[in-house]
Amino acid sequence: MSKTLKYILIGLAIVFGLFTIGAIVLNIMIASAFGAFDKNYSVSELKEEYYSNEKEIDELILYFNKIKPKDKIVSIEFKDDEIIGRLAIENKGTEKKNFQSWNFNKEILLTPDLKNMLNWDLETIEILKEKLDNADCISIEDGEPIKIGFKRSGLGMYSFDVFQDKATNRNNFNNNCNYILVNNKLALEYGGGAVGPQCFQNFK
């Protein structure tokens, strides 16, 4: 074998090796982005998480109801202390969003338009984040029941749906798929967001 051919073969082997490694890394990154390595919680684990933080979750709900404008429906999720992962605001009685955005700095909530909608200052936002942290949760969504986002997993999120009204029909929150009714106060939810509902993998 000539030296030239030998070097060509070595070069091709290196290129092939780098391509293979790159493809593996890319697949791992894609799988990670879609939550392939996220924890899947069982029903019993979620119950334990809720009851260990029930007092803090109740305090979170009380604070949220206090700061939320009475004429608005608000949903907010935090990524960390500085970044809002998701915010949606709409007027009650309509399904039209006044505001909806993802992944922005919390200080944008202080801009005139959002300040006018929510009337939140920086302290209000920081206290809300602190109360979410105390409850070991990441989001809160207005409604009946109020939805407390616990953790994201895959394309979905595990949530605690906490009922506020005795008259609410609980049967709508017990389908042995994405809803598990625990009692008159609590239902567990695994929601798939943009890809629709997803079922719990472990009902025990």
Summary of the structure (lengths in Angstrom):
residues: 204
radius of gyration: 22.7
end to end distance: 64.6
largest distance: 85.8
contacts: 557
relative contact order: 0.14
helix: 43%
strand: 25%
